[in-house]
Amino acid sequence: MNVSNFNLTKYRDRIVAIDGPAGSGKSTTARMVAAKLNYSFLDTGAMYRAVTHFALTNSIDPSDGNALALISEKLDIRFETDEEINRVFIGDEEITEQIRTPEVTKTVSEISAHLGVRQAMVVKQQKIGKNGSVVAEGRDTTTVVFPDADVKIFLNASVKQRAQRRLIELAKAGVSTSIEEQIADLERRDEYDSGRKHSPLKKAKDAYVIDTSECTIEEQVERVLTIFKSVFS
Ligand code: DC
């Protein structure tokens, strides 16, 4: 097959899974790749953030794994996505902005480490992906959620570069912070996410690694699409 004539949208029903540490550009890349392929975008981190937002606004103790597991099973988390934005809802209530607050970001690692929470989320994620045509992103999408994904990608970037990106994102959202604070926060989250007992962040053996330190988002998207094409050529 001639790769330059490759019709991206011809390949329906496949699953692309993208993993990597916080700030590696997973979300934006996955959302844009999904738009190019005309696939749905599944932001698994947003689901853990939705549970965290719900827990914080309902005064549920982040260490109470049993209560959080029950909530996770019951919460109706929905997405409405286009090329620009991934809108997140609990039922009819939009929580797109609320799940990105520093408070949610600080608490989500602890909440997502509970086994019962993870099991409930994985069930929901696999249901969303059951008919394929999905680009899924998040810490365990290539290893636990979709271990048989057709294309697996592990995005990585230096901590400094990732902190720089976060700084820009947060500034756009009106949050003022420093590079030092962001580096410290990312290092803390990397350590927590990689060292936790259930589904730690790790690269799947058959994942393609893309170092995004020197890449623009457009280049990252292009690299993922090139891998996608090569897998089906
Ligand atoms: O990618 P993110 O920053 O939105 O993810 C938020 C948190 O959720 C992050 O600390 C790790 C956790 N997470 C997870 O445990 N498993 C996933 N599949 C996705 C995210």
Residues whose N, C-alpha, C, O or C-beta is under 5 A from the ligand:
A	BS01	DC	A22 T44 G45 A46 Y48 V108 S109 S112 G138 R139 D140 T141
